[in-house]
Each structure stands twice: as C-alpha cells, then as structure tokens.
C-alpha cells in the first residue's frame, strides 16, 4: 500500500491533507464534520453568571476574571449546527469516501475583552493557528481521524487552555459517522455532520460542567475529562 502526505494552505486556515490509497467506496460522497467549542450566552447551571455588556445589553460577557478585573465576551448563542456560528476554536474535517482522503481546516474565533464598567473594547485578538492536529487511519471500510485541539484566551496573560480530543470514524460499509472523545470542563462543546446534500446532523452537544467557570480550566486534565460520543447515518 502506498502512502502519500500532501500539505496545502488556504487563506483563512491551515489545511492538512493526508492521502491513502484504498478501494473506492460504493457511494462516493464528501462528508464534513465540525468539532468546536464556544462560550454560551447563558450558563445553564450557573444562572446570572454571564452578565450584559454595558451599553449593549443584547450581548453578554464573562464577569471580572480573578485578580485581573478583565471581562470577556461570550459567543452570544446556544448550540447551533450553523457552520458560520461564532466559536472559540475548532475544526472542519472533510472526508472523501471515494479516495479515503481526509482534510481539516482550523476554526478560529476572535476574543473581545471589554472594560467591565463601560463596555468599551480594550482588546480584540484571534487565537493563534496550529492548536488543532489530527492523524488519519484506515481499517477495512472504516476511515478514522484521531484529533486533538487546544487554544487559550489571547487577551489574558497565562490563560489556561481549553482542550478537547477524540476520534471520528466514517464507515463506508454501514454508512455511519461516529465520534468518541473528551472535552474540557468549560465552556460548551458541539460536533455535527454536514452531508453532501446539505443535511446537518448533530453528533453531540455538551454544556459546561455543572457550575464550572474558566478558572476550573487551570486544574482540568489535559485533553479533556468529560466523555462525549455520537453516531448518525448518511
């Protein structure tokens, strides 16, 4: 079996292509999987934790960070299967079932720091590229992609990482897409599939751990501590 590694770059994100020679699937299709994390508009297990931004009460922010008196914007949403929805970071992973190729592009959101009293923006930065990586595998009809991701607040010195990891499996025989992984204690995490016909299917949605805040990321295990999984047909 020949193995080739090809690497290409796109304007908005680094895209990695790992190609393996395998037999063509019975149904040649392109399948996309979005795996990402976002800060919800409201904390489901800590009511009132997120507070309105002064001067823009339709949006919310995290309260003063301990010792720094810094406030940071949320993504002002709940779970969504819209690929353009605001997020902290993640990846769009694409499977080509005819060739077995897997590509991924990083998703990077912009962090806004606000003056806690006036609501004026005092810092606006995107997290750096390179926090997401993955490895392709194949066994029979199963194409796998083992991934890990981490990113931190670019406006906060020594900010702890938000982390997640897992494996996506596309089985061209059973025509199923599955994911198994781990996510951090904060914030929210989601994964969904985009089929070639435009249909979106949810793999998992995970709220912040009960009562958890960004400070809990300091002591959370590397790679995530909470199990997530899901499976859909295509």
ZADO-1210 file (C-alpha; in nm, 4 decimals, padded with zeros to 6 digits):
<atoms>
<atom x="00.0000" y="00.0000" z="00.0000" code="UNK" pos="1"/>
<atom x="00.1426" y="00.3343" z="-00.0980" code="UNK" pos="2"/>
<atom x="00.1168" y="00.6234" z="00.1447" code="UNK" pos="3"/>
<atom x="00.1437" y="00.9877" z="00.0449" code="UNK" pos="4"/>
<atom x="00.1368" y="01.3024" z="00.2539" code="UNK" pos="5"/>
<atom x="00.0317" y="01.6254" z="00.0898" code="UNK" pos="6"/>
<atom x="00.0078" y="01.9630" z="00.2601" code="UNK" pos="7"/>
<atom x="-00.1667" y="02.2749" z="00.1378" code="UNK" pos="8"/>
<atom x="-00.2580" y="02.6122" z="00.2868" code="UNK" pos="9"/>
<atom x="-00.5738" y="02.8172" z="00.2492" code="UNK" pos="10"/>
<atom x="-00.6188" y="03.1841" z="00.3271" code="UNK" pos="11"/>
<atom x="-00.8171" y="03.1554" z="00.6487" code="UNK" pos="12"/>
<atom x="-00.6677" y="02.8430" z="00.7989" code="UNK" pos="13"/>
<atom x="-00.4026" y="02.5797" z="00.7583" code="UNK" pos="14"/>
<atom x="-00.5422" y="02.2763" z="00.5793" code="UNK" pos="15"/>
<atom x="-00.3714" y="01.9394" z="00.6029" code="UNK" pos="16"/>
<atom x="-00.4379" y="01.6632" z="00.3508" code="UNK" pos="17"/>
<atom x="-00.3374" y="01.3097" z="00.4285" code="UNK" pos="18"/>
<atom x="-00.3984" y="01.0714" z="00.1402" code="UNK" pos="19"/>
<atom x="-00.4064" y="00.6921" z="00.1482" code="UNK" pos="20"/>
<atom x="-00.4769" y="00.4585" z="-00.1428" code="UNK" pos="21"/>
<atom x="-00.7852" y="00.2500" z="-00.0660" code="UNK" pos="22"/>
<atom x="-01.0556" y="00.0897" z="-00.2738" code="UNK" pos="23"/>
<atom x="-01.3376" y="00.3190" z="-00.3861" code="UNK" pos="24"/>
<atom x="-01.6448" y="00.3253" z="-00.1640" code="UNK" pos="25"/>
<atom x="-01.9723" y="00.2042" z="-00.3041" code="UNK" pos="26"/>
<atom x="-02.1177" y="00.5503" z="-00.2539" code="UNK" pos="27"/>
<atom x="-01.8626" y="00.8205" z="-00.3250" code="UNK" pos="28"/>
<atom x="-01.9510" y="01.1188" z="-00.1083" code="UNK" pos="29"/>
<atom x="-01.7935" y="01.4141" z="00.0679" code="UNK" pos="30"/>
<atom x="-01.8735" y="01.4264" z="00.4391" code="UNK" pos="31"/>
<atom x="-01.7830" y="01.7169" z="00.6667" code="UNK" pos="32"/>
<atom x="-01.7654" y="01.7093" z="01.0455" code="UNK" pos="33"/>
<atom x="-01.7468" y="02.0255" z="01.2576" code="UNK" pos="34"/>
<atom x="-01.5922" y="01.9918" z="01.6041" code="UNK" pos="35"/>
<atom x="-01.5728" y="02.3131" z="01.8061" code="UNK" pos="36"/>
<atom x="-01.6125" y="02.4930" z="02.1376" code="UNK" pos="37"/>
<atom x="-01.7952" y="02.8147" z="02.2218" code="UNK" pos="38"/>
<atom x="-01.8887" y="03.0291" z="02.5221" code="UNK" pos="39"/>
<atom x="-02.2685" y="03.0226" z="02.5618" code="UNK" pos="40"/>
<atom x="-02.4743" y="03.3360" z="02.6079" code="UNK" pos="41"/>
<atom x="-02.6053" y="03.1985" z="02.9384" code="UNK" pos="42"/>
<atom x="-02.4503" y="02.9463" z="03.1776" code="UNK" pos="43"/>
<atom x="-02.7131" y="02.6675" z="03.2079" code="UNK" pos="44"/>
<atom x="-02.6014" y="02.5526" z="03.5533" code="UNK" pos="45"/>
<atom x="-02.4906" y="02.8891" z="03.6910" code="UNK" pos="46"/>
<atom x="-02.7764" y="03.1356" z="03.6270" code="UNK" pos="47"/>
<atom x="-02.6710" y="03.5002" z="03.6185" code="UNK" pos="48"/>
<atom x="-02.3008" y="03.4186" z="03.5787" code="UNK" pos="49"/>
<atom x="-02.2817" y="03.5774" z="03.2341" code="UNK" pos="50"/>
<atom x="-02.3713" y="03.9456" z="03.2551" code="UNK" pos="51"/>
<atom x="-02.4914" y="04.2001" z="02.9962" code="UNK" pos="52"/>
<atom x="-02.2245" y="04.4111" z="02.8276" code="UNK" pos="53"/>
<atom x="-02.2698" y="04.7744" z="02.9413" code="UNK" pos="54"/>
<atom x="-02.4182" y="04.9701" z="02.6536" code="UNK" pos="55"/>
<atom x="-02.5077" y="04.6524" z="02.4600" code="UNK" pos="56"/>
<atom x="-02.7457" y="04.4505" z="02.6736" code="UNK" pos="57"/>
<atom x="-02.8310" y="04.2132" z="02.3861" code="UNK" pos="58"/>
<atom x="-02.4877" y="04.0549" z="02.4318" code="UNK" pos="59"/>
<atom x="-02.3224" y="03.9015" z="02.7370" code="UNK" pos="60"/>
<atom x="-01.9737" y="03.8774" z="02.8830" code="UNK" pos="61"/>
<atom x="-01.7936" y="03.6763" z="03.1469" code="UNK" pos="62"/>
<atom x="-01.7570" y="03.8667" z="03.4759" code="UNK" pos="63"/>
<atom x="-01.4304" y="04.0002" z="03.6171" code="UNK" pos="64"/>
<atom x="-01.1535" y="03.7433" z="03.5875" code="UNK" pos="65"/>
<atom x="-00.9933" y="03.6784" z="03.9308" code="UNK" pos="66"/>
<atom x="-00.7031" y="03.9126" z="04.0128" code="UNK" pos="67"/>
<atom x="-00.7189" y="04.0835" z="03.6705" code="UNK" pos="68"/>
<atom x="-01.0566" y="04.2643" z="03.6637" code="UNK" pos="69"/>
<atom x="-01.0944" y="04.1687" z="03.2972" code="UNK" pos="70"/>
<atom x="-01.4275" y="04.0891" z="03.1272" code="UNK" pos="71"/>
<atom x="-01.4527" y="03.8811" z="02.8092" code="UNK" pos="72"/>
<atom x="-01.7341" y="03.8436" z="02.5579" code="UNK" pos="73"/>
<atom x="-01.9299" y="03.5229" z="02.5072" code="UNK" pos="74"/>
<atom x="-02.0306" y="03.3855" z="02.1669" code="UNK" pos="75"/>
<atom x="-02.3856" y="03.5041" z="02.2413" code="UNK" pos="76"/>
<atom x="-02.5572" y="03.1840" z="02.1371" code="UNK" pos="77"/>
<atom x="-02.6652" y="02.8350" z="02.2337" code="UNK" pos="78"/>
<atom x="-02.5955" y="02.5138" z="02.0391" code="UNK" pos="79"/>
<atom x="-02.6044" y="02.5510" z="01.6621" code="UNK" pos="80"/>
<atom x="-02.5421" y="02.3420" z="01.3501" code="UNK" pos="81"/>
<atom x="-02.4675" y="02.6584" z="01.1510" code="UNK" pos="82"/>
<atom x="-02.1065" y="02.6308" z="01.0334" code="UNK" pos="83"/>
<atom x="-02.0717" y="03.0114" z="01.0462" code="UNK" pos="84"/>
<atom x="-02.1866" y="03.0427" z="01.4098" code="UNK" pos="85"/>
<atom x="-01.9423" y="03.2209" z="01.6425" code="UNK" pos="86"/>
<atom x="-01.6982" y="02.9886" z="01.8215" code="UNK" pos="87"/>
<atom x="-01.3746" y="02.9997" z="02.0200" code="UNK" pos="88"/>
<atom x="-01.1932" y="02.7403" z="01.8107" code="UNK" pos="89"/>
<atom x="-01.2274" y="02.4011" z="01.6454" code="UNK" pos="90"/>
<atom x="-01.2028" y="02.2381" z="01.3064" code="UNK" pos="91"/>
<atom x="-01.3926" y="02.1484" z="00.9903" code="UNK" pos="92"/>
<atom x="-01.2881" y="01.7938" z="00.8946" code="UNK" pos="93"/>
<atom x="-01.3680" y="01.6668" z="00.5434" code="UNK" pos="94"/>
<atom x="-01.3800" y="01.3002" z="00.4403" code="UNK" pos="95"/>
<atom x="-01.3763" y="01.1946" z="00.0743" code="UNK" pos="96"/>
<atom x="-01.5251" y="00.8442" z="00.0754" code="UNK" pos="97"/>
<atom x="-01.4096" y="00.7689" z="-00.2805" code="UNK" pos="98"/>
<atom x="-01.0388" y="00.8279" z="-00.2166" code="UNK" pos="99"/>
<atom x="-01.0167" y="00.7981" z="00.1613" code="UNK" pos="100"/>
<atom x="-00.8572" y="01.1443" z="00.1834" code="UNK" pos="101"/>
<atom x="-00.9135" y="01.3476" z="00.4999" code="UNK" pos="102"/>
<atom x="-00.8556" y="01.7237" z="00.5199" code="UNK" pos="103"/>
<atom x="-00.9065" y="01.9691" z="00.8017" code="UNK" pos="104"/>
<atom x="-00.9208" y="02.3444" z="00.8397" code="UNK" pos="105"/>
<atom x="-00.8946" y="02.5214" z="01.1728" code="UNK" pos="106"/>
<atom x="-01.1790" y="02.7349" z="01.3047" code="UNK" pos="107"/>
<atom x="-01.0507" y="03.0352" z="01.4997" code="UNK" pos="108"/>
<atom x="-01.2756" y="03.2896" z="01.6701" code="UNK" pos="109"/>
<atom x="-01.1959" y="03.6408" z="01.7902" code="UNK" pos="110"/>
<atom x="-01.1754" y="03.7142" z="02.1631" code="UNK" pos="111"/>
<atom x="-01.3071" y="04.0527" z="02.2763" code="UNK" pos="112"/>
<atom x="-01.2094" y="04.1965" z="02.6128" code="UNK" pos="113"/>
<atom x="-01.4379" y="04.4676" z="02.7446" code="UNK" pos="114"/>
<atom x="-01.3998" y="04.7368" z="03.0061" code="UNK" pos="115"/>
<atom x="-01.6146" y="04.5841" z="03.2788" code="UNK" pos="116"/>
<atom x="-01.7713" y="04.9191" z="03.3661" code="UNK" pos="117"/>
<atom x="-01.8181" y="05.0924" z="03.0294" code="UNK" pos="118"/>
<atom x="-01.8382" y="04.8018" z="02.7825" code="UNK" pos="119"/>
<atom x="-01.5745" y="04.9522" z="02.5538" code="UNK" pos="120"/>
<atom x="-01.3461" y="04.7049" z="02.3728" code="UNK" pos="121"/>
<atom x="-00.9936" y="04.7089" z="02.5151" code="UNK" pos="122"/>
<atom x="-00.8550" y="04.4011" z="02.3362" code="UNK" pos="123"/>
<atom x="-00.9624" y="04.2105" z="02.0257" code="UNK" pos="124"/>
<atom x="-00.7457" y="03.9175" z="01.9131" code="UNK" pos="125"/>
<atom x="-00.7785" y="03.5824" z="01.7401" code="UNK" pos="126"/>
<atom x="-00.6205" y="03.2727" z="01.8916" code="UNK" pos="127"/>
<atom x="-00.3110" y="03.1578" z="01.7053" code="UNK" pos="128"/>
<atom x="-00.3228" y="02.8892" z="01.4372" code="UNK" pos="129"/>
<atom x="-00.1788" y="02.5430" z="01.4971" code="UNK" pos="130"/>
<atom x="-00.3763" y="02.4362" z="01.8024" code="UNK" pos="131"/>
<atom x="-00.5583" y="02.1591" z="01.6173" code="UNK" pos="132"/>
<atom x="-00.3939" y="01.8461" z="01.4808" code="UNK" pos="133"/>
<atom x="-00.5005" y="01.5028" z="01.3599" code="UNK" pos="134"/>
<atom x="-00.3946" y="01.1693" z="01.2184" code="UNK" pos="135"/>
<atom x="-00.5781" y="00.9627" z="00.9569" code="UNK" pos="136"/>
<atom x="-00.6151" y="00.5857" z="00.9765" code="UNK" pos="137"/>
<atom x="-00.7990" y="00.3134" z="00.7850" code="UNK" pos="138"/>
<atom x="-00.9117" y="-00.0395" z="00.8608" code="UNK" pos="139"/>
<atom x="-01.1311" y="-00.2135" z="00.6068" code="UNK" pos="140"/>
<atom x="-01.4334" y="00.0047" z="00.5385" code="UNK" pos="141"/>
<atom x="-01.3576" y="00.2393" z="00.8302" code="UNK" pos="142"/>
<atom x="-01.1760" y="00.5696" z="00.7754" code="UNK" pos="143"/>
<atom x="-01.0687" y="00.7253" z="01.1059" code="UNK" pos="144"/>
<atom x="-00.9357" y="01.0627" z="01.2104" code="UNK" pos="145"/>
<atom x="-00.7847" y="01.0964" z="01.5594" code="UNK" pos="146"/>
<atom x="-00.7673" y="01.4632" z="01.6632" code="UNK" pos="147"/>
<atom x="-00.6759" y="01.6952" z="01.9474" code="UNK" pos="148"/>
<atom x="-00.7213" y="02.0671" z="01.9933" code="UNK" pos="149"/>
<atom x="-00.6214" y="02.3348" z="02.2392" code="UNK" pos="150"/>
<atom x="-00.6375" y="02.7135" z="02.2497" code="UNK" pos="151"/>
<atom x="-00.6282" y="02.9858" z="02.5129" code="UNK" pos="152"/>
<atom x="-00.7528" y="03.3404" z="02.5619" code="UNK" pos="153"/>
<atom x="-00.5130" y="03.5648" z="02.3613" code="UNK" pos="154"/>
<atom x="-00.6091" y="03.8707" z="02.5670" code="UNK" pos="155"/>
<atom x="-00.5255" y="03.7134" z="02.9045" code="UNK" pos="156"/>
<atom x="-00.1672" y="03.6542" z="03.0140" code="UNK" pos="157"/>
<atom x="-00.1011" y="03.2926" z="03.1190" code="UNK" pos="158"/>
<atom x="-00.4569" y="03.1907" z="03.0313" code="UNK" pos="159"/>
<atom x="-00.5273" y="02.8160" z="03.0693" code="UNK" pos="160"/>
<atom x="-00.6009" y="02.6103" z="02.7577" code="UNK" pos="161"/>
<atom x="-00.9429" y="02.4878" z="02.6515" code="UNK" pos="162"/>
<atom x="-00.8847" y="02.1322" z="02.5270" code="UNK" pos="163"/>
<atom x="-01.0667" y="01.8506" z="02.3519" code="UNK" pos="164"/>
<atom x="-00.9685" y="01.5272" z="02.1768" code="UNK" pos="165"/>
<atom x="-01.1258" y="01.2258" z="02.0088" code="UNK" pos="166"/>
<atom x="-01.1672" y="01.0072" z="01.7021" code="UNK" pos="167"/>
<atom x="-01.4106" y="01.0439" z="01.4117" code="UNK" pos="168"/>
<atom x="-01.4980" y="00.7252" z="01.2200" code="UNK" pos="169"/>
<atom x="-01.6661" y="00.7066" z="00.8797" code="UNK" pos="170"/>
<atom x="-01.7756" y="00.3530" z="00.7921" code="UNK" pos="171"/>
<atom x="-01.8488" y="00.3296" z="00.4193" code="UNK" pos="172"/>
<atom x="-01.9991" y="-00.0179" z="00.4600" code="UNK" pos="173"/>
<atom x="-02.2598" y="00.0624" z="00.7268" code="UNK" pos="174"/>
<atom x="-02.2822" y="00.4251" z="00.6063" code="UNK" pos="175"/>
<atom x="-02.2405" y="00.5664" z="00.9554" code="UNK" pos="176"/>
<atom x="-02.0385" y="00.8518" z="01.1032" code="UNK" pos="177"/>
<atom x="-01.9376" y="00.8237" z="01.4666" code="UNK" pos="178"/>
<atom x="-01.7339" y="01.0222" z="01.7158" code="UNK" pos="179"/>
<atom x="-01.5884" y="00.9390" z="02.0548" code="UNK" pos="180"/>
<atom x="-01.3866" y="01.1853" z="02.2555" code="UNK" pos="181"/>
<atom x="-01.3300" y="01.4004" z="02.5609" code="UNK" pos="182"/>
<atom x="-01.3925" y="01.7686" z="02.6271" code="UNK" pos="183"/>
<atom x="-01.2871" y="02.0150" z="02.8933" code="UNK" pos="184"/>
<atom x="-01.4964" y="02.1346" z="03.1894" code="UNK" pos="185"/>
<atom x="-01.5641" y="02.4733" z="03.0248" code="UNK" pos="186"/>
<atom x="-01.7127" y="02.6139" z="02.8027" code="UNK" pos="187"/>
<atom x="-01.9697" y="02.4418" z="02.5716" code="UNK" pos="188"/>
<atom x="-01.8721" y="02.1877" z="02.3036" code="UNK" pos="189"/>
<atom x="-02.0526" y="02.0633" z="01.9934" code="UNK" pos="190"/>
<atom x="-01.9989" y="01.8389" z="01.6920" code="UNK" pos="191"/>
<atom x="-02.2173" y="01.7890" z="01.3877" code="UNK" pos="192"/>
<atom x="-02.2116" y="01.6412" z="01.0381" code="UNK" pos="193"/>
<atom x="-02.2755" y="01.8166" z="00.7078" code="UNK" pos="194"/>
<atom x="-02.3775" y="01.5702" z="00.4376" code="UNK" pos="195"/>
<atom x="-02.3230" y="01.6232" z="00.0666" code="UNK" pos="196"/>
<atom x="-02.6926" y="01.7030" z="00.0170" code="UNK" pos="197"/>
<atom x="-02.6677" y="01.9849" z="00.2734" code="UNK" pos="198"/>
<atom x="-02.8337" y="01.7979" z="00.5611" code="UNK" pos="199"/>
<atom x="-02.6886" y="01.8741" z="00.9060" code="UNK" pos="200"/>
<atom x="-02.6940" y="01.6077" z="01.1793" code="UNK" pos="201"/>
<atom x="-02.5889" y="01.6515" z="01.5431" code="UNK" pos="202"/>
<atom x="-02.3234" y="01.4215" z="01.6896" code="UNK" pos="203"/>
<atom x="-02.3093" y="01.5734" z="02.0394" code="UNK" pos="204"/>
<atom x="-02.3821" y="01.8847" z="02.2441" code="UNK" pos="205"/>
<atom x="-02.2132" y="01.9338" z="02.5809" code="UNK" pos="206"/>
<atom x="-02.2782" y="02.2210" z="02.8242" code="UNK" pos="207"/>
<atom x="-02.0145" y="02.3425" z="03.0717" code="UNK" pos="208"/>
<atom x="-01.9661" y="02.1052" z="03.3628" code="UNK" pos="209"/>
<atom x="-02.2080" y="02.1782" z="03.6458" code="UNK" pos="210"/>
<atom x="-02.1114" y="02.5191" z="03.7846" code="UNK" pos="211"/>
<atom x="-01.7732" y="02.5269" z="03.6065" code="UNK" pos="212"/>
<atom x="-01.6109" y="02.8574" z="03.5058" code="UNK" pos="213"/>
<atom x="-01.2882" y="02.9459" z="03.3187" code="UNK" pos="214"/>
<atom x="-01.0954" y="02.9247" z="03.6449" code="UNK" pos="215"/>
<atom x="-01.1650" y="02.5498" z="03.6561" code="UNK" pos="216"/>
<atom x="-00.9593" y="02.5042" z="03.3381" code="UNK" pos="217"/>
<atom x="-00.6435" y="02.5590" z="03.5442" code="UNK" pos="218"/>
<atom x="-00.6769" y="02.2196" z="03.7134" code="UNK" pos="219"/>
<atom x="-00.8623" y="02.0233" z="03.4433" code="UNK" pos="220"/>
<atom x="-00.6865" y="01.7171" z="03.2917" code="UNK" pos="221"/>
<atom x="-00.5015" y="01.7507" z="02.9612" code="UNK" pos="222"/>
<atom x="-00.7077" y="01.6520" z="02.6577" code="UNK" pos="223"/>
<atom x="-01.0396" y="01.6888" z="02.8368" code="UNK" pos="224"/>
<atom x="-01.2061" y="01.4950" z="03.1170" code="UNK" pos="225"/>
<atom x="-01.5692" y="01.4515" z="03.0073" code="UNK" pos="226"/>
<atom x="-01.6662" y="01.1794" z="02.7617" code="UNK" pos="227"/>
<atom x="-01.8684" y="01.2679" z="02.4514" code="UNK" pos="228"/>
<atom x="-01.9936" y="01.0466" z="02.1706" code="UNK" pos="229"/>
<atom x="-02.2475" y="01.0241" z="01.8934" code="UNK" pos="230"/>
<atom x="-02.3334" y="00.8421" z="01.5720" code="UNK" pos="231"/>
<atom x="-02.5506" y="00.9213" z="01.2685" code="UNK" pos="232"/>
<atom x="-02.6236" y="00.7597" z="00.9349" code="UNK" pos="233"/>
<atom x="-02.5589" y="00.9063" z="00.5909" code="UNK" pos="234"/>
</atoms>
